[in-house]
Amino acid sequence: MSDLGSDEFGEDEAGPYLGEYEGDRNEEGERHGYGKATLPNGDTYEGQYDRGKRHGQGTYRFKSNARYIGEYLHNKKHGQGTFIYPDGSRYEGSWVDDQRQGNGKYFYVNSDTYEGEWSKHERHGQGSYIYADTGSKYVGTWISGKCEGAGEFIHANHRFQGNWTDGNMQGPGKYIFDIGCEQHGEYIPVEQTQGDGEEEEPTTVTIPKWKAGKITAITLYSPEEETPAANMETAETTALDETGNLDDATSKEEVNNDSQSPVSEAEHAVTENETAEENENANPDDADAEEPASTED
């Protein structure tokens, strides 16, 4: 995705007319109404003008093969519009003052998608992100492009409900499995050292680690009522009898399997999240078209 402002990522508003224009003009000779323009740098615009400025519905094509189809307000992208980038990724949704803002959907070059709220070119507010390679989906709150606050990470046969801080799972939460049980626990930030110390200096990074707690039948999730895993009882065997009451019929072997699987699943979920975020940061952000400056009168 592009986070560039209108000065770096938009069409130039100023400068003398040096290209070609064919279309309507007002009494003052300004472009006004419908027209087609070819700019000196090879960009083209076709659409509505108002007193010399792009205003209303129009299509702007860049020589880089990027293009914007949508609404303009006083020479800036404003309203509903679609921006297609040279690599094939695209954004469909609301624009304000030349920036992605409001509700919109972004189709990334790696086939991931994000649909939800935006602010100043960044994911901000409520939204869902789907990872194309795994089919996993995050649904929750975003702040300045990162997961923040309460959210849910949905996988093929289980899901995690909990909290995120600065893009990472942190604090109490629970894994809910399709087999009809859930494991409570918490994600604890753990510092790890990276680098071999020979050719590069070792660096310390913080990653989330799942601390498992008790296993129960499925219950309604309430972040405020979750108890940290440190104060939880030891994981115990439970199963539902025919009347819906909990009994102790599950074998010790099944308990061990259930208590271990959420740990590995959680680590897998973390890996998926980190991999997708790396793809998201490495591919979509770097792949957006940089709109070259252009001049129109």
C-alpha positions in Angstrom: 0.0 0.0 0.0 1.0 3.5 -0.5 1.2 5.9 2.4 2.4 8.8 0.3 0.6 12.1 0.4 -0.8 14.0 -2.5 2.5 15.8 -3.1 4.3 12.6 -3.7 1.4 10.3 -4.7 -0.9 12.4 -6.9 -1.4 14.6 -9.8 0.2 18.0 -9.8 -2.3 20.8 -9.5 -0.1 23.7 -10.6 2.0 24.6 -13.6 1.4 25.9 -17.1 -0.5 24.0 -19.6 1.9 22.2 -21.9 -0.1 19.2 -23.1 -3.2 18.8 -25.2 -6.8 19.4 -24.2 -10.0 18.7 -26.0 -13.3 19.5 -24.4 -15.6 22.1 -22.8 -14.5 25.5 -21.5 -16.3 28.3 -19.7 -16.5 31.9 -20.7 -13.2 32.6 -19.0 -11.5 29.9 -21.1 -11.1 27.5 -18.3 -11.6 23.8 -18.6 -15.2 23.3 -17.5 -17.5 20.4 -18.2 -16.4 17.3 -20.0 -12.9 17.0 -21.5 -9.9 14.9 -22.4 -6.3 16.0 -21.5 -2.9 14.6 -22.3 -0.2 15.8 -19.9 3.4 16.5 -20.9 4.6 13.4 -19.0 2.3 11.1 -20.9 -0.5 10.8 -18.3 -4.0 11.3 -19.5 -7.3 12.4 -17.9 -10.8 12.0 -19.2 -13.7 13.2 -17.3 -15.4 16.2 -15.6 -13.8 19.6 -14.9 -14.9 22.6 -12.9 -13.2 25.9 -13.4 -10.0 24.4 -14.6 -9.8 21.5 -12.1 -10.7 17.9 -12.2 -14.0 17.8 -10.4 -16.6 15.0 -10.6 -16.3 11.6 -12.2 -13.1 10.9 -14.2 -10.4 8.5 -15.2 -6.7 9.3 -14.7 -4.2 7.0 -16.5 -0.5 7.1 -15.6 2.2 6.2 -18.0 3.2 3.5 -15.4 -0.1 1.8 -16.3 -1.6 2.7 -12.9 -5.0 4.3 -13.1 -7.7 5.8 -11.0 -11.4 5.6 -11.9 -13.6 7.6 -9.6 -14.7 10.9 -8.1 -12.6 14.1 -7.8 -13.1 17.2 -5.8 -11.0 20.3 -6.7 -8.3 18.2 -8.4 -8.0 15.6 -5.6 -9.4 12.1 -5.3 -12.4 12.4 -3.1 -15.5 10.2 -2.9 -15.8 6.7 -4.3 -13.1 5.4 -6.5 -10.9 2.5 -7.6 -7.1 2.8 -7.9 -5.3 0.0 -9.8 -1.6 -0.2 -9.3 1.0 -1.4 -11.8 1.5 -4.7 -10.1 -2.2 -5.5 -10.3 -3.2 -4.8 -6.7 -6.1 -2.4 -6.3 -8.1 -0.4 -3.8 -11.9 0.0 -4.1 -13.6 2.4 -1.8 -13.8 5.8 -0.2 -11.2 8.6 -0.7 -10.8 11.9 1.2 -8.4 14.6 0.2 -6.4 12.2 -2.1 -6.1 9.5 0.6 -7.8 6.2 1.3 -10.2 7.0 4.1 -13.6 5.6 5.1 -14.7 2.1 4.1 -12.9 0.3 1.3 -11.4 -3.0 0.2 -7.8 -3.6 -0.8 -6.8 -6.6 -3.1 -3.1 -7.2 -2.5 -0.6 -8.6 -5.0 -0.3 -11.8 -3.0 -4.1 -12.3 -3.2 -4.7 -11.3 0.5 -7.6 -8.9 1.0 -8.5 -6.4 3.6 -12.0 -4.9 3.9 -13.0 -2.3 6.4 -12.2 1.1 7.6 -9.3 3.3 6.5 -7.7 6.6 7.7 -4.9 8.5 5.9 -4.0 5.5 3.7 -3.8 3.1 6.7 -6.1 0.3 8.0 -7.8 2.0 10.9 -11.0 1.1 12.7 -13.0 -2.2 12.2 -11.9 -4.5 9.5 -11.2 -8.0 8.4 -8.0 -9.4 6.7 -8.0 -12.7 4.8 -4.7 -14.5 4.2 -5.0 -16.2 0.8 -2.4 -18.9 1.4 -4.1 -20.4 4.5 -7.7 -19.0 4.3 -7.3 -17.7 7.9 -9.0 -14.5 8.7 -8.5 -11.8 11.3 -11.6 -9.8 12.3 -11.3 -6.9 14.8 -9.9 -3.5 15.4 -7.0 -1.8 13.6 -4.9 1.2 14.7 -2.6 2.9 12.2 -2.3 -0.3 10.1 -1.8 -2.8 13.0 -4.2 -5.1 14.9 -5.1 -3.5 18.2 -7.6 -4.4 21.0 -10.2 -7.1 20.9 -10.3 -9.4 17.8 -10.8 -12.9 16.5 -8.4 -15.0 14.4 -10.4 -17.6 12.5 -8.8 -20.8 11.1 -10.1 -23.9 9.3 -11.1 -25.9 12.4 -10.5 -23.5 15.3 -10.4 -19.9 16.2 -8.7 -17.6 18.7 -10.5 -14.9 20.6 -8.4 -12.4 22.5 -6.5 -9.1 22.5 -3.8 -7.7 20.3 -1.2 -5.1 21.1 0.9 -3.4 18.4 0.0 -6.1 15.9 0.7 -9.1 18.2 -1.6 -11.3 20.3 -1.2 -10.4 24.0 -3.0 -11.1 27.2 -5.8 -13.4 28.1 -7.8 -15.2 25.4 -9.0 -18.6 24.4 -8.9 -21.1 21.5 -12.2 -22.6 20.4 -12.2 -25.9 18.6 -14.9 -27.3 16.3 -14.9 -30.5 18.3 -16.8 -28.7 21.0 -14.2 -27.6 23.5 -12.1 -24.6 24.2 -8.8 -23.9 25.9 -8.3 -20.8 28.0 -4.9 -19.1 28.6 -2.9 -16.0 27.8 -0.2 -14.8 25.4 2.9 -13.6 27.2 5.5 -11.4 25.4 8.9 -13.2 25.4 12.2 -11.7 24.4 14.4 -13.7 22.0 17.8 -13.0 20.6 18.4 -13.2 16.9 21.6 -13.2 15.0 24.7 -15.5 15.2 26.9 -12.7 16.7 29.7 -13.3 14.1 28.8 -11.4 11.0 26.0 -9.4 12.5 25.2 -8.0 15.9 22.5 -10.0 17.8 19.2 -8.2 18.2 16.4 -8.8 20.7 12.9 -9.2 19.5 9.7 -9.8 21.4 7.3 -12.5 20.3 4.0 -13.8 21.8 4.1 -17.2 23.5 0.9 -19.1 24.5 0.5 -20.2 28.1 -2.2 -22.8 28.3 -4.8 -23.0 31.0 -7.9 -25.0 31.6 -10.1 -26.8 29.0 -13.8 -26.3 29.2 -17.0 -26.7 27.2 -17.6 -23.8 24.8 -18.7 -20.6 26.6 -19.4 -17.0 25.6 -16.2 -14.9 25.4 -15.8 -11.9 27.7 -12.3 -10.4 27.7 -13.0 -8.7 31.1 -13.8 -11.9 32.8 -10.8 -13.9 31.5 -8.4 -15.0 34.2 -4.7 -15.0 33.4 -3.3 -18.5 32.9 -0.9 -18.1 35.9 -4.0 -18.1 38.2 -5.9 -20.8 36.4 -6.4 -24.4 37.6 -4.4 -27.2 36.0 -6.0 -28.3 32.7 -8.5 -31.0 33.5 -10.5 -33.6 31.6 -14.1 -32.7 30.7 -16.8 -34.1 28.4 -20.5 -33.6 27.9 -22.9 -36.4 28.9 -26.2 -36.9 27.2 -27.9 -34.4 29.5 -25.4 -31.7 28.6 -23.6 -31.8 32.0 -19.9 -32.0 32.3 -18.4 -35.3 33.4 -14.9 -36.8 33.7 -15.2 -39.5 30.9 -12.4 -38.2 28.8 -9.2 -40.3 29.1 -5.9 -39.0 30.3 -4.5 -39.6 26.8 -7.2 -37.4 25.2 -6.5 -34.7 27.8 -2.9 -34.7 26.9 -3.7 -34.5 23.3 -6.2 -31.6 23.7 -3.9 -29.7 26.1 -1.0 -29.9 23.7 -2.8 -29.2 20.4 -3.8 -25.6 21.2 -0.2 -24.8 21.9 1.0 -26.0 18.5 -2.0 -24.5 16.8 -1.3 -21.2 18.6 2.3 -21.2 17.5 1.1 -22.0 13.9 -1.4 -19.1 14.1 1.4 -16.8 15.2 3.6 -18.0 12.3 0.7 -17.4 9.8 0.1 -14.0 11.2 3.8 -13.0 11.1 4.2 -14.5 7.6 1.1 -12.8 6.2 2.1 -9.5 7.8 5.5 -9.7 6.3 4.0 -10.4 2.9 1.6 -7.6 3.4 4.3 -5.2 4.3 6.8 -6.4 1.8 4.5 -6.8 -1.2 1.5 -4.5 -1.1 3.2 -1.5 0.5 6.2 -1.6 -1.8 4.2 -2.3 -4.9 1.9 0.7 -5.0 2.3 2.9 -7.9 4.1 6.2 -7.3 2.0 8.7 -9.1 4.3 10.9 -11.1 3.8 14.7 -10.9 1.9 16.2 -13.8 0.9 19.6 -14.9 -2.4 21.1 -16.1 -3.6 24.6 -16.3 
